[in-house]
Amino acid sequence: MVISTESALDLADVELGDLFVKEYDDAVVYGDMESETVLHEGAIRLLANGWVELPSGRLLSPTAVHHIDENPDADG
């Protein structure tokens, strides 16, 4: 049996929570299923706990956000 002396959580200066953060450069955050209530347009960070962080530092609650579309007007 081999036992490591290094911590399994030591990930080369990367915080564990940052592994589950998704960043979008251009997204639209909606507050309803019909996509009529726009809460934010632009860059966002989707945190591991479901909260949405805006560039200003303000957070949107997971209960306020219905869905997020990435690059809705991007040419394919």
Wavefront OBJ file of the C-alpha trace (Angstrom):
o trace
v 0.000 0.000 0.000
v 1.239 3.463 -0.941
v 0.285 6.463 1.178
v 0.959 9.987 -0.017
v 2.252 12.636 2.332
v 0.645 15.384 0.216
v -2.862 16.645 0.831
v -5.486 15.563 -1.692
v -6.876 19.102 -1.510
v -3.573 20.792 -2.392
v -4.278 21.739 -5.991
v -1.387 24.042 -6.902
v -2.801 27.268 -5.434
v -6.318 26.677 -6.834
v -9.120 26.975 -4.324
v -11.465 24.011 -4.322
v -14.506 26.241 -4.894
v -12.926 27.730 -8.025
v -13.010 24.308 -9.672
v -16.804 24.527 -9.797
v -17.120 28.134 -10.977
v -18.194 28.721 -14.573
v -17.520 32.077 -16.217
v -19.442 33.525 -19.156
v -18.174 36.531 -21.118
v -21.529 37.200 -22.773
v -24.719 35.834 -21.250
v -28.296 36.799 -20.482
v -29.758 35.936 -17.069
v -33.535 35.506 -17.051
v -35.920 35.557 -14.117
v -38.787 33.735 -15.848
v -39.449 30.774 -18.138
v -40.792 32.949 -20.977
v -37.475 34.874 -21.216
v -39.291 38.170 -20.733
v -37.670 39.257 -17.467
v -33.984 40.005 -18.083
v -32.038 40.304 -14.838
v -28.611 40.922 -16.408
v -26.814 40.971 -19.771
v -23.052 40.615 -20.076
v -20.296 38.847 -18.196
v -21.167 36.660 -15.194
v -19.684 34.034 -12.906
v -21.882 31.083 -11.962
v -20.730 29.994 -8.510
v -20.755 26.434 -7.207
v -23.587 27.223 -4.791
v -25.855 28.453 -7.617
v -25.460 32.165 -7.005
v -24.661 34.371 -10.008
v -21.933 36.973 -9.518
v -22.089 40.116 -11.647
v -19.004 42.190 -12.603
v -20.056 44.825 -10.056
v -19.770 42.224 -7.288
v -23.523 42.049 -6.784
v -24.958 38.532 -6.425
v -28.186 37.141 -7.857
v -29.911 34.486 -5.769
v -30.516 31.039 -7.312
v -34.203 31.507 -6.467
v -34.333 34.701 -8.577
v -32.710 33.155 -11.662
v -34.774 30.911 -13.913
v -32.149 30.253 -16.590
v -29.036 31.606 -18.308
v -28.417 31.725 -22.066
v -24.838 32.062 -23.260
v -24.228 34.266 -26.317
v -27.863 34.457 -27.457
v -27.081 36.761 -30.395
v -23.790 35.135 -31.440
v -23.407 34.245 -35.081
v -22.903 30.521 -35.573
l 1 2 3 4 5 6 7 8 9 10 11 12 13 14 15 16 17 18 19 20 21 22 23 24 25 26 27 28 29 30 31 32 33 34 35 36 37 38 39 40 41 42 43 44 45 46 47 48 49 50 51 52 53 54 55 56 57 58 59 60 61 62 63 64 65 66 67 68 69 70 71 72 73 74 75 76
